Amino acid sequence: MDLDVDLDVFVGPFDLLVTLILKDEVDLWEVRVSHIIAEYVVRLAETGQFDLESTSQFVVLIAALLEMKSRLLADDETGGELEELDAAEAGEELLAGLVRYSQYKGAAGALRELWSRHANRLYRQVGLPARFLHAGDMNTRLAPELLARGLAPLLREPAVPDVSHIADLAVTLVRELRRLRALLAESGPLTFASVAPRDRLEKAITFFALLELHSRGEVTLDQRHAFGEIKITPLGSRPALADAAG
């Protein structure tokens, strides 16, 4: 026979559950509201009796549980100041908490799957070889020839690195600035093709020298279309070479 207990303090098991939660005697995270609702529906189906007043109280208690859980989610970020938030801000905090909860839940599911896949694996454990279990005699004296033989590779002069692949530039930026200034003073406007050397690296130095002259206001550079010829036109007086070298 079922034992019905009626106390003045608690009305039904759900009222007791909520009271214990409020007193921090039951962890709210361990209470699964979906299971409580499912058990209640099964109980109603088994008894075949529907009491509107009891069901209404059950709905109120479930709503209280959901509210406490939602507040607990939001209080983590608001520092316990949930009462100061309006409805929209509280909803945003709750949504952010639910998103974090779903992320942790997904990570926990992934770890559970890895554990179920690899938990039954056994790893072979092999001890150290016998020759390594005991240290040798530390008082053994080694011959000086062995020390000299071991240090010999460290005392040898390293081989000279091969630098044959490095190009030896015959043109420097300062020298190219002097050459371009002399050509412009003598011939006037020029083109890049007429003053640039044939070597690619030396062409790059010539181009940098032209950019330096342009930035100093000594020449103007004109290129009518992409990859077209660059026309160099001298402007003003030539500054001191010391400034260019600087």
Helices and strands as residue ranges (DSSP letters): H 12-22, G 28-30, H 33-47, H 52-78, G 82-84, H 87-118, H 130-133, H 144-155, H 173-187, E 190-191, H 192-195, H 200-215, E 219-222, E 231-234, H 241-245
